[in-house]
Amino acid sequence: MLRALRAWILTAAQFPRKSTADLRWLEGICFALGMVSMVVALLWFPGWQTAAWILVAMCWARVSLLARKEIRRRSNGDR
């Protein structure tokens, strides 16, 4: 199940036809959403909801890291 979820996340985070500026914006907004959702989960929700929101926050952070990786790849001229 976790492998399938990981594979889905990795294939869902494709960045076709996005400019580098769009990717930088996406990286920043995803990182901010991840941190905000983690702080809200830790301060507000009790029990299992905390674990669910932390998982969501980790997914946002992963998308941010994938955007950063794509920016680096494009800046190096790799295709």
SVG drawing of the C-alpha trace seen along z (x, -y; Angstrom):
<svg xmlns="http://www.w3.org/2000/svg" viewBox="-9 -33 33 35">
<polyline fill="none" stroke="black" stroke-width="0.4" points="0.0,0.0 2.8,-2.4 4.7,-1.6 1.6,-2.2 1.0,-5.6 4.7,-6.5 4.5,-5.6 1.3,-7.6 2.8,-10.7 6.0,-10.5 4.1,-10.1 1.5,-12.7 4.2,-15.4 5.2,-15.8 5.9,-19.3 5.4,-19.5 5.4,-22.9 5.9,-24.8 8.3,-27.7 11.0,-28.0 9.2,-30.9 6.1,-28.8 8.1,-26.0 9.7,-28.4 6.3,-29.7 5.0,-26.1 8.0,-25.2 7.4,-28.1 3.6,-27.6 3.8,-23.9 6.5,-24.3 4.4,-26.9 1.2,-24.8 3.1,-21.8 4.5,-23.8 1.1,-25.5 -0.8,-22.2 1.8,-20.6 1.6,-23.4 -2.2,-23.4 -2.2,-19.6 0.1,-19.7 -1.7,-22.6 -5.3,-21.9 -6.4,-18.4 -6.3,-15.6 -5.8,-11.9 -5.7,-10.3 -6.4,-13.6 -3.0,-14.7 -1.4,-11.8 -3.5,-12.3 -2.6,-16.0 1.1,-15.3 0.9,-12.9 -0.7,-15.6 2.0,-18.0 4.7,-15.5 3.1,-15.2 3.1,-18.9 6.8,-19.0 7.6,-16.2 6.0,-18.1 8.1,-21.1 11.3,-19.0 10.3,-17.6 9.8,-21.1 13.2,-22.1 14.8,-19.0 13.1,-19.9 14.4,-23.5 17.9,-22.2 17.6,-19.8 16.4,-22.5 19.1,-24.9 21.8,-22.4 20.4,-22.0 19.5,-18.3 16.5,-17.1"/>
</svg>
